[in-house]
């Protein structure tokens, strides 16, 4: 893939290096030419000095042939504008913008531009590490509405088909880990000792669902 990144701060440079290591063709835009030092001496991608929402600068970075665009500068406005230019002017389908303001992130998600609401996401992650009673989560969507969590599983559920637990909890298992390997289960999959179950839930669903999965099935003795 050909990928253009606007912003060569810590996030942008790390993203560029990771993409290049995976064999992708990368171009990085930044207003400050000194920022490209973060890419390191082994970076073989293209660097362009300029404003990331300027059409000419984007063309120099190869936006016309780009498969994806990431706006990860330190400014919300710049990221929003550049993401819209990439999507609406150049027709890039895979576009993502880093946004500090959660409310703006929600607006742009509704417009079809995936965003990462950095401050809210970081705060949520820190909270769940600091407060013991918080539910451990693996992932949270940019609007902080949905979270992927590992749910507790009572030992009495062992041997029961997954369908029974899902019906009791009122939701579905996204995937399970068995012997350290991720598995996409079916409704008939029997729960085994040591299985780790992961569900995609809203915050409001978490207390009720974890209460069900963490308790013995109804009728169990």
N, C-alpha and C positions, 0 to 999 in steps of 0.2 A: 504493500500500500504506500501511497504518497500522502504524507501528513504534514500540514503546516501548523506550527505552534506560535502563538503570539505571547511573548513574555518569556524572558530568560532569567527569571529569578530562581529560587531553589526548586519550586515545583516544575517550572517549565524546563529547566536544564535536566532535572532528574527524569522527567517524562521523555524528553528527547533522547537521552542516553538509553533509557529502557526500551524505547521503540527501535532505536538503531540496533541494539543488541539482538532484537527479535527479527532483524532483517528488513525493516521498513526503511523507506527513503524519507528523510526528515529535513524540513526547512524551519528555521527559527527566526522570528522577527523580534527586535527590541530597539527602543529609541537610543539606548546607551550601548555603544559598541564594546565598552569594557565588560558588559554583562556576559558576553560570549565566552569569557575566560572560564566561566562555571562549567562549560561543556567539556573542558579538558582537551588535552593535545590529541587524543585518539578519535575525537569526533570528526567524521568525514562528511557530515551533512552540509546543507547550504545555510548561510547566515545572511540576514538582510537588516541593515540599520534603517529604522524609520518608524512611522506611526502605523500601528497594526490595522487600523480601519481605513487607511488610505488605499484606494483601489490600485494605484500604480505600484505601491509597495507590495501589496498582496500579489500582484501579477509577477513582480520580481521574485517572489518567494515560490511561484509556481502554482498559485491558487487555481488557475484554469484547468490544471490536470490533477488537482488534489482529490483524494478520496475522503479525506477527513480534515477537520480544523478544530483546534483547541485554543480558547482564549483564556490565558491564565496569568494575565498581568495583575498588578496590585490595585487596579482601578475598576470598579464595577461598571462605570459608564463606558470606558474603553472596551471592556470585555463584551458588554451587551451590544454596542454598536458594531464592533468587528464581527461578532457572531452573526448578527443580522445581515451584514454585508456579504459574508461568506455564504450564507444560506440563500438570501433573496437575490443578490446580484450575480453571484457566480454559480449558484445552484449546487453547492456542496451539501450532500445529504447528511453526512455524519458530522454534526457540529455540537460542541459542548462548551459551556462557559462557566468559569469560576466566579461565583457571586458571594460577596460578604453579607449583603442584606437579605435575610431570609424572605421577606415579603416580595422583594424583586424577583428572587429565585422562583417563588410560586407563580408569579405572573408570567415569567418567561417559560416555565414548564407548560403552562396552559397554551402558550403560543407555539409549542412544539419544539422549543430549544432546550435540550437537557442541560441542567445546571448542577453545580456542586455548591451548596450553601456552606461555605467553609467554617464560619464562626459557629453556627448552630450545630453542625455535624461534630465539630471538635468539642464543643461544650457538652454535647450529649455523650460522646465517648468518654470524656474525662469524668463526668458524673457517674457513669456506670462502673468505672474503676474505683472511684473514691467512696461511694456509698454501698456498703455490703449488701443491703437488701435490694439493690437495683438488679434488674434482670439482665444477665449477660447477653449481648447481641453481637452478631457477626457483621451486620450490614444495616444501614438505614438509608432510605431514599432521600434525595436532595431537599424535599419539602418537609422532611422529618415526620411523615405521616405513617409510613410502614417500616417495620423493623423485622429482620430475620433473627430469630432467637432459638436457642436450644431449650427445649422444654423438659422439665423433670419427668421421669417415667417411673411410676411405682412398680415395684417388683411383681406385684400381682397381675400386671399387664403382660408379663412374659408368657409366650405361648398363644396369646390371643391374636387374631388377625388385625391388621392395621385398620381395616374398615370399622371395626367395633370402637376403637379409640377415637377415630375421626368422627364417627356419628355422635359419640358422647361429648366430644369437645366442640362440635359444630364447625369444624374447619378441616383443612387438609394438611398433611405432612408434605413439605416441599422436597426434602431428601433426608436420608439417614446415613450415618456413618457406622459401618460394621467392619470390625477388624482393621480400622484405620483407613478404610476405602469408602469414598462417597458412592451412594447407591440411590437410584431413582426407584422407589418401591411401588408396588401395586396394591390395590385394596386387599388382596388376599395374602400379602406378605405377612408372615408370622413374626411377631416381635420376639427378639432373642435377648438373652442376658448380655449386657454390655452395649446394646444398640444406643446410639445417640440420635435423637429425633429433632429435626429443625422445622420450624413453622414460620410462615410469613404472616405477621399480625399487626393490627393497629394497636396503639398504646391502650385503648379502651378495652380491647379483647384480652390482653395479656393476663390480668388477674383471674378471670373466669376460666380461661383455657388451661393455665398452669395449675389451677386448683383441681381440675378434672384429671389431667395427665399425671399429676403428682399424688393422686389418691387411688385407692383400689377400685376396680370396676364395681358397679352396683351389683349386689348379689354375691360378691366374692366373700369367702369366709377365711 
